[in-house]
Each structure stands twice: as C-alpha cells, then as structure tokens.
Amino acid sequence: MAVITLFSASGSPGVTVTSLGLALAWQRHVMLVDADANGSSSVLAGYLQGQTVHDRGLLDLAVANRVGNLGSAIATVSMPLPGSSVQFVPGIRSHQQAASVAPLWEPLSGVLRSMEQRGVDVVVDAGRLGLENSALPVVRSSDLALLVVRSDLPAVAGARAWAHSLHEQFTAVGSGHQLGVLLVGPGRPYSSREIRSVLNLPVVAEIPWDPEGAAVYYSGTRPKKSFASGPLNRGLRTAVSSTQGLIANNRQRLGTQRAKDGAHQ
C-alpha cells in the first residue's frame, strides 16, 4: 500500500484526468485526494457533472487539524465515487482558500501514509507546483511522486527546471528513486527515451493521447461502448501495474539496504 502523488510544472498536461483514471483503475481500495491549490473542483464539477451534493473537503480537514482531530476526520469528509471502490476527498473551491489549507499539508502527509494500516492506497492530485500554498510537502513525502508531462517542446521546457530541482531535493534525503515522470501522449513528438534524457528522470508510465476518452473523466461526457477498452483506459491499467511494481521494488530495495546497514552496525 502506498501514497502516489501526481503534479505538473506548467500548463494543463492532464494531472486531474490521470489521477482520477488511475484511482478508478487501481483495483484495490484507494482514496483520491484533490490537493490542487488552484481550486478547480474538476471531479465534482466535471466527472460528476455537478450532480452530486457534497459540501465537505480539505477546508474541513484544515479545521479538524487545528483541533487535533485530523486522523478521524478524513473518513467523514470523503465520499464514494459511484460504481467504484474509490473514496474521494474534494479540494478547495477557490484559489482564495489555498492559504487556509497550507498548514494542513505536513500533518496530512502523515495521515495519508497511515492509511496503509487500513489497507488503503492513496492517489493525490497535487495540481501545479509553483503556485502559492501548493501541496509540495505532500509530494515530498509520497512513496512515488510523478511529474506529469506532455511530450511537446513547451511542456518539456516548462518541466525541466522543476525536474532538476525536485531531483536534487529527493536525492538529498535518499529518496531519488521515488521520483519519476508520467508521460502523456508519447511520440507527440518526443519519445520516452528523449524525455528521460532531457529531464534526467525515469519515465515510470505512459498515457496515450486520447482526448475523447479524457473528456469522460474531465467533463463527464457520455462514454462510448469502446471507452473501457480504449487507448486511455488501456494505458491507465498499464500505468497502475507499473507504479505498483516500482513501489514494491523500491520497498524491497529499502528493506534490503536496511538489513545490510543493520548487519554492519
């Protein structure tokens, strides 16, 4: 069980679509957290088309944190996504509320990691880094942090500085192996190999370019019969397998290293 964060450096490369799609394809109990400081509410307003009434979310968790009740409050603010095993924690409604939840990020990171004891994985939509009061502390503490990037030149150029900065930060605390790229639209025009060489980060997973499929997750359009077996969902299922496998390998390597360190003490 693990905490996976997805985030972007610039533009709109599909963080929300990918986060939601991964959670729905996860095939284990999973919690999806909207931690976007921009306050987009894309799942409630888009995927659920504003038809689901839910007036709780991150602001309630911020209040609970101030009174020392964060651990138990997360279960009361989450909601089930229809037809799935996903529990969803809605984010803020406006970027003007971002300052109110900024003190929440550090303690929330610990609570999300503790979800493992309940048999629940966590997928976090951290939105765009660099925004004031963004959820960078959650990104740093995750088991796997994925920089979502399109394969065109403007997107790669915008991500390069963040990739370098995050790589330094993660490596400094011995967790460089927990940082990678999720590439959207490989071959449009650059390949995973080219992206990896420019950003100096491994490409953990690829999501095919499929605007029609993405519209189902982003704006709640009616899916066609081929949606479940379409390129987007095939890519999401492969991405789930890749991320779960990488986290398992990282943990095994960490356990082996700890055993070696213990033997030399």
MOCORVEN-V355376 format. One line per field, one symbol per residue. psi: psi as a letter, one per 20 degrees, with the letter a starting at -180 (. if undefined). burial: I if it has 9 or more other ideal C-beta (glycine too) atoms within 8 Angstrom, else O. Layout:
psi: ???
burial: ???
//
This chain:
psi: qrppqprrhrbmikggggggggghjhjrpqpppokoiilhkhgghfgjkjippokqbhhhhhghhhjkkgghhhhiiqqpppkrkpppoqaqiqhiihhhigihgghhggghhihhijkprpppnjbpqhqpkrlhhgghjqhppoopprjrgggghhigghggghgggghhjkkhijpapopplqjmiqrhgggghgikqqohqpoqomhgghhghgjkqpqrhjghjrhghghghhhggggggggggghghghgghggghhi.
burial: OIIIIIIIIIOOIIIIIIIIIIIIIIOOOIIIIIIIIIIIIIIIIIIIOOOOOOOOIIIIIIOIIOOOOIOOIIOOIIIOIOOOOIIIIIIIOOIOIIOOIOOIIOIIIIIIIIIIOOOIIIIIIIIIIOIOOIIIIIIIIIIIIIIIIIIIOOIIOIIIOIIIOIIOIIIOOOOOOIIIIIIIIIOIOIOIOOIIOOIOIOIIIIIIOIOOIIIIIIOOOOOOOOIOOIIIIIIIIIIIOIIIOIIOOIIOIOOOOOOOOOOOO
//
